[in-house]
Amino acid sequence: MIFHSWDDNEAELVRGLLESYGIPCQVSSQITHTLYPLTVDGLGEIRLSVPTEAVEEARQILEEHRTTGTLGGFGFEAE
């Protein structure tokens, strides 16, 4: 997991950003947000994953956008 959020729009924004750099993303959640727009005890968390070989590049891209202010500071893994 490279990114997590509780907001569909934020997750899609980050997915689109990474894909614009040629990094494929997989979006996953335990519930369908369009049917159940809620979060309970982490149940509604949306996770973005990238291939192992793209993890470092994806982190650099997200960090660059976070520090320049084009993305908020929420949802980023601190590994």
Secondary structure as GFF3:
##gff-version 3
##sequence-region A 1 79
A	DSSP	beta_strand	3	5	.	.	.	ID=ss1
A	DSSP	alpha_helix	8	20	.	.	.	ID=ss2
A	DSSP	beta_strand	26	29	.	.	.	ID=ss3
A	DSSP	beta_strand	46	49	.	.	.	ID=ss4
A	DSSP	three_ten_helix	52	54	.	.	.	ID=ss5
A	DSSP	alpha_helix	55	67	.	.	.	ID=ss6
###
